[in-house]
Amino acid sequence: MINKKAKSTTRVLKRAVVGVMCSSLLVSCSEHDNHVNKARITELHSAETQVSKPVVYQVFTRLFGNKKTANIPWGTVEQNGVGKFADFSPKALQEIKALGTTHIWYTGVLHHALVTDHSKFGIAADDPDVVKGRAGSPYAVKDYYNVNPDLATDPSQRLAEFDALIARTHKADMKVIIDIVPNHVARNYQSLSAPQGVADFGANDDTTKMYARDNNFYYVVGQDFKVPKSTEHPPLGGQHHPRIDGQFVESPAKWTGNGARAAAPDIDDWYETVKVNYGVKPDGSYDFPKLPDGFETKSVSDHYKFWQQHDLPDSWYKFRDITQYWLNRGVDGFRYDMAEMVPVEFWSFLNASIKMQNPEAFLLAEVYNPALYRDYIQKGKMDYLYDKVGFYDSLKALMQQTGSAKAVFEQHLSVSDIATHMLHFLENHDEQRIASAEFAGDARMGKPAMVVSHLISKAPSMLYFGQTVGEDGSEQAGFGKPSRTSIFDYIGVPAHQAWMNGGKFDGGQLSEQQGDLRAYYVKLMSLSTMPAIVAGDLLSVDLEADNIDAQQRVMAFARSLGNQKLVVASNFDAASTHTVSLQLPKNWQQITQLTARDLLEQRGVQIVQDNQITITLAPRASVVYLLED
């Protein structure tokens, strides 16, 4: 996390630039949204056409519709309950759509290892010694050709029930994203539903070798796998289970998902998974062709043609076939877990194959090394990456009152050449809830942050379920610690359940503050259809302030496209009101008479004088001014 503190000063600050450093730099570096070409920018400004920049709603599928509130640590599915595909009713989808959602990321859909016994449906039970939590990690996939039986009303019809959810989502005018986890699979991978002729991962491996190009796994030859021991983290929290014996048969042992090569991984390793081999030798060298120089500027079809000339490692083809299977079932895109742990050449191959099948497929990747961002976008043909290390981390520090507005802008500028590819978020399943004591302790701190996150660029925005009603993630579910809503156990999500209101999805049990927060998000997210937000340039706004707190805590910028001009300002101070004067972009000075109408918090209309707006912002308040003649 970036945690910058401004140097203390006693001097009066005048015309402090808390906007972007240079307007001309922003315009020259800004690229058009890759969903909006020049011809469509004219369309965007017409009253007849409405286009939204992508808004992703991430939902942890097994938690969304759960109505039980017992929340017993390590509780069984009977005790704590589980949501179903069927809980995504037309009304639920309508309310998700009301947040401006264009894509729903159904997290945890694929059949992964879990402790609950579904053997009566012909599904082999999993060993709790190699399962995290009771409900299991969604990133320990057990069968890539089927879905989690927990999510179906009738597990024997689970694929048909998911197909129906895809159809309902499309009918609600949203697209479907699911996870693909290319770096690792569950230790007990066993597909019951693979198409005829498709072999399981590892089924044809030569286990006498640590490495072979067409092996799907790496092996610790001559040694058996040993379950990690931990008194602090025993399976199921120390509860009794007939299969807990500290043993799991795997001979020879496989490398663990995070790359640990020992037959006995550590408890902090991803011990429930095994690493997939893409033709990367143990010394790090490649057993496949590298992309030729200049391919970062080549088209998807050029990448596709290049790989058709080569014989490639078996794991490459396995994942190509998996993604094509789900595209054929109606899935519209994928979120790739830990993409940077897989060679960029593989992504060139896979994503080109996907785009040749569905040019509109939405491809989002988890990459945390900024030095790799451009390779994975340009060579790997990713549509979007998380803008976490940089933008999110600096924004989090500002929300926690330890960072500065300047730091957030600097981080945004550092990726200005690829900004349209950097997805913005404030919460997801890996991050702490804003309302948690460990983060901000107040869901309202998400208001100015979401204004900035959503409106500063053409990039997609993402919301996590429960975020809009102030979920705090404080439940002790079992595996893992509170502050993040559990992804490993059966649990109820209280604030979200209040909005769900027993399946009515009308917010009937929300407090007044929670209801106001959701209404705020709905209003804010509706701005994603404005042409200046979809495809406009980012321009600098100078800010005049008489104290250092305002300089650090107030963030301002402008967006414009054609005649549509917006000015945005947010006060991140949790306790203090600040009055600031915003000097509008210099290239707007030729317009002498303007009014500013607030689109967000209904501050009414203000006259722009001398190309300047003076505004008083309460703690956590924001303004989105539309400038009009």
C-alpha positions in Angstrom: 0.0 0.0 0.0 1.2 3.5 -0.8 1.0 5.5 2.3 2.3 9.0 1.7 2.1 11.8 4.2 2.4 15.4 2.9 5.2 17.5 4.5 3.8 19.8 7.1 3.8 23.5 6.3 2.4 26.7 7.8 2.4 28.8 4.8 -0.9 29.7 3.0 -1.4 27.6 -0.1 -2.7 29.4 -3.1 -3.7 27.9 -6.4 -2.5 24.5 -5.3 -2.7 22.1 -8.3 -4.5 19.1 -6.9 -5.8 18.2 -10.3 -3.7 16.7 -13.0 -0.2 18.1 -13.6 -0.6 19.2 -17.2 -3.8 19.5 -19.3 -1.9 19.1 -22.5 -0.1 16.0 -21.3 -3.5 14.4 -20.4 -5.0 15.1 -23.8 -2.0 13.9 -25.7 -1.7 10.7 -23.7 -5.4 10.0 -23.5 -6.5 7.1 -25.8 -10.0 6.5 -26.9 -11.9 3.8 -25.1 -11.4 0.6 -26.9 -15.1 0.1 -27.0 -15.6 3.6 -28.6 -14.0 4.5 -32.0 -13.9 7.9 -33.4 -17.0 7.4 -35.5 -19.0 6.4 -32.5 -18.0 9.5 -30.4 -20.3 11.5 -32.6 -23.0 9.0 -32.0 -22.5 9.2 -28.3 -23.3 12.9 -28.3 -26.6 12.4 -30.0 -29.8 12.2 -27.9 -30.9 9.1 -29.7 -27.9 6.9 -28.7 -27.1 5.7 -25.2 -23.8 3.9 -24.6 -22.4 3.1 -21.2 -18.8 2.5 -20.3 -18.6 -1.0 -18.8 -19.8 -1.4 -15.2 -19.0 -4.8 -13.6 -21.1 -6.1 -10.7 -19.1 -8.8 -8.9 -21.2 -11.2 -6.9 -20.1 -14.1 -4.7 -22.7 -16.4 -6.1 -23.2 -18.8 -3.1 -23.7 -15.9 -0.7 -26.0 -13.6 -2.7 -29.3 -15.3 -2.1 -28.6 -16.9 1.3 -31.4 -16.0 3.7 -30.1 -17.8 6.9 -28.6 -15.6 9.6 -27.2 -18.1 12.1 -23.6 -17.3 11.0 -22.0 -20.1 13.1 -18.2 -20.2 12.6 -17.4 -23.2 10.4 -21.1 -23.8 10.1 -22.5 -26.5 7.8 -24.7 -25.7 4.8 -27.7 -26.8 6.8 -26.8 -24.4 9.7 -25.6 -21.4 7.8 -27.4 -21.8 4.4 -26.3 -21.2 0.8 -27.6 -19.1 -2.0 -28.7 -20.6 -5.3 -28.7 -19.7 -9.0 -32.5 -19.4 -8.7 -32.1 -16.6 -6.2 -31.1 -14.3 -9.1 -34.7 -13.6 -9.9 -35.8 -11.1 -12.6 -36.4 -8.6 -9.8 -32.9 -9.2 -8.4 -31.4 -8.7 -11.8 -33.4 -5.6 -12.4 -32.0 -4.1 -9.2 -28.5 -5.0 -10.2 -29.1 -3.4 -13.5 -30.2 -0.2 -11.7 -26.6 0.3 -10.7 -25.6 0.8 -14.3 -24.4 -2.8 -14.5 -23.4 -4.0 -18.0 -21.6 -7.2 -16.9 -22.2 -9.5 -13.9 -19.2 -11.4 -12.7 -20.6 -14.6 -11.1 -17.7 -15.5 -8.8 -17.3 -19.1 -7.6 -19.5 -20.7 -10.3 -17.1 -23.5 -11.5 -17.2 -26.8 -9.6 -14.5 -26.5 -6.9 -13.4 -28.7 -4.0 -15.7 -28.4 -1.0 -16.4 -30.4 2.1 -20.2 -30.8 1.8 -21.0 -34.4 0.6 -22.8 -34.6 -2.7 -21.9 -38.2 -3.3 -25.6 -39.2 -3.9 -25.3 -37.2 -7.1 -22.3 -39.2 -8.2 -19.8 -36.5 -7.1 -16.8 -37.8 -5.2 -16.4 -36.2 -1.7 -13.4 -34.0 -1.1 -10.9 -34.4 1.7 -11.1 -31.6 4.3 -7.3 -31.9 4.7 -6.9 -30.2 1.4 -9.9 -27.9 1.4 -9.8 -24.3 2.8 -12.9 -23.7 4.8 -16.0 -25.8 4.7 -17.5 -24.4 1.4 -14.1 -24.4 -0.3 -12.1 -21.9 -2.2 -13.6 -21.0 -5.6 -10.0 -21.0 -6.9 -9.4 -24.7 -6.3 -11.4 -25.8 -9.4 -12.2 -29.5 -9.4 -14.2 -29.8 -12.7 -13.8 -27.1 -15.4 -16.8 -28.5 -17.3 -19.4 -28.2 -14.6 -20.6 -25.9 -11.9 -20.7 -25.9 -8.1 -23.5 -28.3 -7.0 -24.1 -26.2 -3.9 -25.6 -23.5 -6.2 -28.3 -25.7 -7.7 -31.7 -26.4 -6.4 -31.3 -29.8 -7.9 -27.6 -30.6 -8.1 -28.2 -33.3 -10.8 -29.5 -30.4 -13.0 -26.8 -27.9 -12.0 -25.6 -27.1 -15.6 -29.2 -26.6 -16.8 -29.9 -24.2 -13.9 -26.8 -22.2 -14.7 -27.8 -22.1 -18.4 -31.1 -20.7 -17.2 -29.3 -18.0 -15.2 -27.3 -17.0 -18.2 -30.5 -16.6 -20.2 -32.1 -14.5 -17.4 -29.1 -12.3 -17.2 -29.1 -11.7 -20.9 -32.8 -11.0 -20.8 -32.1 -8.3 -18.2 -29.7 -6.7 -20.7 -26.5 -7.7 -18.9 -23.6 -10.0 -19.9 -22.1 -12.9 -17.9 -18.5 -13.2 -16.7 -17.1 -16.3 -14.9 -13.7 -17.1 -13.5 -10.9 -19.0 -15.3 -8.1 -20.0 -12.9 -5.2 -20.9 -15.3 -2.4 -21.1 -12.8 -3.6 -24.0 -10.7 -6.4 -26.6 -10.1 -7.6 -28.5 -7.1 -5.4 -31.3 -5.8 -8.4 -33.7 -6.4 -9.2 -32.5 -10.0 -11.7 -34.9 -11.5 -14.1 -33.8 -14.3 -17.4 -35.7 -14.4 -18.7 -33.6 -17.3 -15.8 -33.2 -19.8 -16.8 -33.7 -23.4 -16.0 -37.1 -25.0 -12.3 -37.4 -25.8 -11.2 -34.7 -23.3 -8.7 -36.0 -20.8 -8.5 -34.7 -17.2 -5.5 -32.6 -16.2 -2.6 -34.9 -15.4 -4.3 -38.0 -16.8 -1.6 -38.5 -19.5 1.4 -37.1 -17.5 4.7 -38.9 -17.3 5.0 -38.9 -13.5 8.6 -40.2 -13.6 9.8 -36.8 -14.7 9.8 -33.5 -12.7 9.0 -31.7 -16.0 7.9 -32.6 -19.5 6.5 -30.1 -21.9 3.2 -31.8 -22.3 2.8 -32.8 -18.7 0.0 -30.7 -17.1 1.8 -30.7 -13.7 5.2 -30.6 -12.1 6.2 -33.6 -9.9 8.4 -34.2 -6.9 9.6 -37.5 -8.2 10.1 -40.2 -5.6 8.2 -38.4 -2.8 4.6 -38.5 -1.6 2.6 -35.4 -0.8 2.4 -34.5 2.9 -0.5 -32.4 4.3 0.8 -29.3 6.0 0.4 -29.3 9.8 -0.8 -26.3 11.8 -2.2 -26.0 15.3 -3.4 -22.5 14.4 -5.3 -23.5 11.2 -6.6 -27.1 11.6 -9.0 -28.4 9.0 -12.6 -27.2 9.8 -11.3 -25.3 12.7 -10.6 -28.5 14.7 -14.1 -29.9 14.3 -14.6 -33.6 13.9 -14.9 -35.1 10.4 -14.4 -38.8 9.5 -12.0 -37.9 6.7 -9.7 -35.6 8.7 -6.6 -37.7 9.3 -3.7 -35.5 8.1 -3.4 -37.7 5.0 -4.0 -37.1 1.3 -2.8 -39.7 -1.2 -0.8 -38.1 -4.0 2.2 -40.0 -5.3 4.4 -38.6 -6.5 3.7 -35.2 -5.0 2.9 -32.3 -7.3 4.2 -28.7 -7.1 1.8 -26.5 -5.1 -0.2 -23.8 -6.8 1.9 -20.9 -5.8 5.0 -22.6 -7.1 6.2 -24.3 -3.9 8.3 -27.3 -5.0 8.4 -29.3 -1.7 6.4 -32.5 -1.2 5.3 -31.0 2.1 4.1 -27.5 1.4 3.8 -24.9 4.2 0.4 -24.0 5.7 0.8 -20.5 4.1 1.3 -22.0 0.6 -1.7 -22.6 -1.6 -1.6 -26.2 -0.5 -5.1 -27.1 -1.7 -4.0 -26.6 -5.3 -1.4 -27.8 -7.8 0.4 -25.7 -10.3 -0.3 -26.1 -14.0 2.6 -26.5 -16.4 2.6 -24.3 -19.5 5.9 -25.4 -20.9 8.0 -23.4 -18.5 11.0 -25.4 -17.5 12.0 -25.6 -13.8 14.9 -23.2 -14.6 12.5 -20.7 -16.0 13.3 -21.1 -19.7 10.5 -21.7 -22.2 9.6 -24.8 -24.2 7.5 -22.8 -26.6 8.1 -20.0 -29.2 8.3 -16.4 -27.9 6.3 -13.7 -29.7 8.3 -12.0 -32.4 9.4 -8.4 -31.9 6.6 -5.9 -32.8 3.7 -8.2 -31.9 2.6 -5.8 -29.2 1.1 -3.7 -32.1 -0.3 -6.6 -34.1 -4.0 -7.4 -34.3 -5.8 -10.3 -32.6 -6.0 -12.1 -36.0 -2.3 -11.8 -36.4 -1.7 -13.3 -33.0 -4.2 -16.1 -33.8 -2.4 -16.9 -37.1 1.0 -16.9 -35.5 0.0 -19.7 -33.0 -1.6 -21.9 -35.6 1.8 -22.5 -37.0 3.2 -24.1 -33.9 2.7 -27.2 -31.8 2.2 -26.1 -28.2 2.1 -27.5 -24.7 -0.9 -29.6 -23.8 -2.1 -27.3 -21.1 -2.5 -24.5 -23.6 -5.0 -26.5 -25.6 -6.9 -27.6 -22.5 -7.6 -24.1 -21.4 -8.5 -23.0 -25.0 -11.1 -25.9 -25.1 -12.4 -24.9 -21.6 -13.0 -21.3 -22.6 -14.6 -22.2 -25.9 -16.9 -24.6 -24.1 -18.2 -21.8 -21.8 -18.5 -19.3 -24.7 -20.7 -21.8 -26.5 -22.9 -22.0 -23.4 -23.5 -18.3 -23.6 -20.8 -16.9 -21.2 -19.7 -13.5 -22.4 -16.2 -13.2 -20.9 -13.8 -14.2 -18.2 -11.9 -12.9 -15.2 -8.5 -14.5 -15.1 -7.1 -15.3 -11.6 -3.4 -14.5 -11.0 -2.7 -14.1 -14.7 0.8 -12.8 -14.2 1.9 -16.3 -13.0 1.2 -17.6 -16.5 3.4 -16.6 -19.5 2.2 -13.8 -21.6 2.6 -15.9 -24.8 -0.1 -18.2 -23.5 -2.4 -15.2 -23.1 -1.7 -14.2 -26.7 -2.7 -17.7 -27.8 -5.8 -18.0 -25.6 -7.2 -14.5 -25.9 -6.7 -14.5 -29.7 -8.6 -17.8 -29.8 -11.4 -16.3 -27.7 -11.7 -13.1 -29.7 -11.8 -15.0 -33.0 -14.8 -16.9 -31.6 -16.4 -13.8 -29.9 -14.9 -10.4 -30.7 -16.9 -8.8 -28.0 -15.8 -11.1 -25.2 -14.8 -9.3 -22.0 -11.4 -10.3 -20.7 -10.3 -9.1 -17.3 -7.0 -10.2 -15.6 -5.5 -10.0 -12.1 -2.0 -8.7 -12.6 -0.3 -6.9 -9.7 3.2 -6.1 -11.1 3.0 -2.7 -12.8 6.1 -3.5 -14.9 4.0 -6.2 -16.6 0.9 -4.2 -17.3 1.7 -3.2 -20.8 2.9 -6.7 -21.9 -0.3 -8.3 -20.7 -2.4 -5.7 -22.4 -0.5 -5.3 -25.6 1.1 -8.7 -26.1 -1.3 -10.8 -24.1 -4.4 -9.1 -25.6 -6.1 -8.5 -22.3 -9.0 -6.0 -22.4 -8.6 -4.9 -18.8 -6.4 -5.3 -15.7 -7.1 -4.4 -12.1 -5.8 -0.9 -11.4 -4.8 -2.1 -7.9 -1.1 -1.4 -7.3 -1.1 2.3 -7.8 -4.5 3.8 -8.2 -6.5 1.6 -5.7 -3.8 1.5 -3.1 -3.3 5.3 -3.2 -7.1 5.9 -3.1 -7.4 3.6 -0.1 -4.7 5.5 1.7 -6.6 8.8 1.0 -9.8 7.2 2.3 -7.9 6.2 5.5 -6.7 9.9 5.9 -3.1 8.9 5.4 -2.7 9.6 1.7 -3.1 12.6 -0.5 -5.1 13.7 -3.6 -1.9 14.4 -5.3 -0.7 10.9 -4.9 -3.9 9.5 -6.4 -3.4 11.7 -9.5 0.2 10.8 -9.9 -0.7 7.1 -9.8 -3.4 7.7 -12.4 -1.0 9.6 -14.7 1.6 6.8 -14.4 -0.7 4.6 -16.5 -2.2 7.3 -18.7 -1.1 5.5 -21.9 -3.1 2.4 -20.9 -5.7 4.1 -18.7 -8.7 2.8 -20.7 -7.6 -0.8 -19.9 -7.2 -0.3 -16.1 -10.4 -1.4 -14.3 -11.2 0.6 -11.2 -12.7 -0.8 -8.0 -13.0 -0.1 -4.3 -14.0 -3.6 -3.1 -13.7 -7.2 -4.4 -13.4 -10.6 -2.8 -9.7 -10.2 -2.0 -9.9 -6.7 -0.4 -11.2 -5.4 2.9 -14.7 -4.0 3.1 -14.7 -0.2 3.2 -16.9 -0.3 6.3 -14.6 -2.7 8.2 -12.7 -1.3 11.1 -9.5 -2.4 9.4 -10.2 -0.2 6.4 -12.2 3.0 6.9 -14.8 2.0 9.5 -17.4 3.9 7.7 -19.1 2.9 4.4 -19.7 6.6 3.6 -16.0 7.0 2.9 -16.7 5.1 -0.2 -18.8 7.9 -1.6 -16.1 10.4 -2.6 -13.8 7.5 -3.5 -16.4 6.0 -5.9 -17.0 9.4 -7.5 -13.3 9.7 -8.3 -12.9 6.0 -9.2 -15.9 5.9 -11.5 -15.6 9.3 -13.2 -11.9 10.0 -13.6 -11.4 7.9 -16.7 -13.0 5.9 -19.5 -12.0 2.6 -17.8 -14.6 0.2 -16.5 -15.8 0.4 -12.9 -16.5 -2.5 -10.6 -18.9 -2.9 -7.7 -18.8 -5.8 -5.2 -22.1 -7.1 -3.9 -22.9 -5.5 -0.5 -20.7 -2.5 -1.1 -23.6 -0.2 -2.0 -25.3 -0.9 1.4 -22.3 -0.7 3.6 -21.5 -4.4 4.3 -18.6 -4.5 6.8 -17.4 -8.1 6.5 -17.2 -8.5 10.3 -18.5 -12.1 10.5 -16.1 -14.8 11.7 -17.0 -17.4 9.1 -14.3 -19.9 9.7 -11.2 -20.0 7.5 -9.6 -16.6 7.2 -10.1 -13.4 9.2 -13.0 -10.8 9.2 -13.0 -7.6 7.2 -13.3 -9.5 4.0 -16.5 -11.3 3.3 -15.6 -15.0 3.5 -15.0 -16.8 0.2 -14.3 -20.1 2.0 -17.3 -20.8 4.2 -21.1 -20.8 4.4 -22.1 -17.4 5.8 -24.8 -14.8 5.7 -24.0 -11.3 4.6 -26.1 -9.1 7.0 -26.2 -5.7 5.2 -26.8 -7.4 1.9 -29.5 -9.6 3.4 -31.3 -6.4 4.7 -31.3 -5.2 1.1 -32.4 -8.6 -0.2 -35.4 -8.5 2.3 -36.2 -12.2 2.1 -36.0 -12.3 -1.6 -38.0 -9.2 -2.4 -34.8 -7.2 -3.3 -36.4 -4.0 -2.4 -34.2 -2.8 0.5 -37.1 -3.2 2.9 -34.8 -4.0 5.9 -32.2 -1.4 5.3 -31.6 1.4 7.8 -32.1 5.0 6.6 -28.3 5.4 6.3 -27.9 2.2 4.3 -30.9 3.1 2.0 -29.4 6.6 1.4 -26.0 5.0 0.5 -27.5 2.7 -2.1 -29.5 5.6 -3.6 -26.3 7.5 -3.8 -24.6 4.7 -5.7 -27.5 4.3 -8.1 -27.4 8.1 -8.9 -23.6 8.1 -9.3 -23.5 5.0 -11.5 -26.2 6.4 -13.8 -23.6 8.9 -14.9 -21.7 6.2 -16.8 -23.9 6.8 -19.9 -22.8 10.5 -20.2 -20.7 11.0 -23.4 -18.0 12.9 -21.4 -17.7 9.9 -19.0 -17.8 7.2 -21.7 -15.3 8.8 -24.1 -14.3 12.3 -22.9 -10.8 13.6 -22.2 -9.5 14.2 -18.7 -8.5 17.8 -18.1 -6.7 19.6 -15.2 -8.6 21.8 -12.7 -6.5 24.1 -10.5 -7.7 24.4 -6.9 -7.3 27.4 -4.7 -7.1 26.5 -1.0 -6.0 28.3 2.1 -5.0 25.3 4.2 -3.0 22.1 3.7 -5.9 19.8 4.7 -7.9 21.0 1.7 -4.9 20.6 -0.6 -4.4 17.0 0.6 -8.0 15.9 0.9 -9.9 17.6 -1.9 -9.6 16.1 -5.4 -10.8 17.9 -8.6 -10.7 17.2 -12.3 -12.7 17.9 -15.5 -14.0 15.6 -18.3 -15.3 16.8 -21.6 -16.4 15.6 -25.0 -17.7 18.0 -27.7 -20.0 20.5 -26.0 -20.5 18.4 -22.8 -18.3 19.6 -20.0 -18.2 18.2 -16.4 -16.3 19.3 -13.3 -15.9 16.9 -10.5 -14.7 17.6 -6.9 -14.6 15.4 -3.9 -13.8 16.0 -0.2 -12.1 13.0 1.3 -11.8 14.6 4.7 -13.8 12.5 7.2 -14.3 15.3 9.7 -13.8 18.8 8.1 -15.7 21.0 5.7 -13.6 22.7 3.0 -14.3 25.7 0.8 -12.3 25.7 -2.4 -12.2 27.6 -5.7 -11.9 25.5 -8.8 -10.2 27.2 -11.8 -11.6 25.6 -14.9 -9.5 24.3 -17.8 -7.8 27.1 -19.8 -9.2 26.0 -23.1 -12.7 26.7 -21.7 -12.0 30.4 -21.0 -13.4 31.5 -24.3 -16.9 30.7 -23.0 -17.9 33.7 -21.0 -21.3 32.8 -19.6 -21.8 29.4 -18.0 -24.0 27.9 -15.3 -22.9 24.8 -13.3 -25.7 22.3 -12.4 -24.9 19.6 -9.9 -25.9 16.1 -11.1 -25.1 14.2 -8.0 -25.9 15.8 -4.7 -28.5 18.3 -6.0 -26.7 21.5 -5.0 -28.7 23.5 -7.5 -27.3 25.9 -10.1 -24.3 28.1 -9.7 -23.0 30.9 -12.0 -19.5 30.4 -13.3 -17.6 33.7 -12.9 -14.1 34.4 -14.4 -13.9 30.7 -15.3 -14.0 29.8 -11.6 -16.4 28.0 -9.3 -16.2 28.4 -5.5 -17.8 25.6 -3.5 -18.1 24.4 0.1 -17.8 20.7 0.5 -18.9 18.9 3.7 -17.0 15.9 4.9 -17.2 13.1 2.3 -19.2 15.3 -0.1 -18.8 15.5 -3.8 -20.1 17.6 -6.7 -20.4 16.7 -10.4 -21.1 19.9 -12.2 -22.5 19.9 -15.7 -21.6 23.2 -17.4 -24.3 24.8 -19.6 -24.6 28.0 -21.6 
